Amino acid sequence: MRDYASIDELICLANLENLNSVFINYGLTQAERLERLNKIAISQIKILSENNIKYLNYK
């Protein structure tokens, strides 16, 4: 799957992997981690997409 992911998706995935390990250390359950990571992923993809649109419009 990573072979077909965009740069934004790969950045988001790397961030989520790191956050997941932090959440595991905090003792969160799998359900709690999934809920938090899903919200974070949606937020990060929106932010990265908006930044790309602004960058493309800047040129």
C-alpha positions in Angstrom: 0.0 0.0 0.0 2.8 2.4 0.7 3.9 2.1 -2.9 0.7 3.8 -3.9 0.5 6.4 -1.1 1.0 10.1 -1.7 3.7 12.1 0.1 1.0 13.5 2.4 -0.3 10.1 3.2 3.1 8.8 4.0 3.8 11.7 6.3 0.5 11.2 8.0 1.2 7.5 8.4 4.6 8.1 9.9 3.1 10.5 12.4 0.3 8.0 13.3 2.8 5.2 13.9 4.7 7.4 16.3 1.6 8.5 18.1 0.4 5.0 18.3 3.5 3.9 20.2 3.1 6.9 22.6 -0.6 6.0 23.2 0.5 2.3 23.9 3.0 3.6 26.5 0.1 5.6 28.1 -1.8 2.4 28.4 -4.7 3.3 26.1 -6.8 0.5 24.8 -6.8 -0.4 21.1 -10.3 1.1 20.7 -9.2 4.4 22.4 -6.1 4.5 20.2 -8.1 3.8 17.0 -10.5 6.6 17.8 -7.8 9.2 18.5 -5.6 8.2 15.6 -8.6 8.3 13.2 -9.4 11.9 14.3 -5.7 12.9 14.0 -5.4 11.3 10.6 -8.4 13.2 9.2 -7.1 16.5 10.7 -3.5 16.0 9.3 -4.7 15.1 5.8 -6.9 18.2 5.7 -4.0 20.4 6.8 -1.5 18.9 4.4 -4.0 19.1 1.5 -4.8 22.7 2.3 -1.1 23.6 2.4 -0.5 21.9 -1.0 -3.3 23.8 -2.6 -2.0 27.1 -1.2 1.5 26.2 -2.4 0.3 25.4 -5.9 -1.8 28.6 -6.1 1.2 30.6 -5.0 3.3 29.8 -8.1 
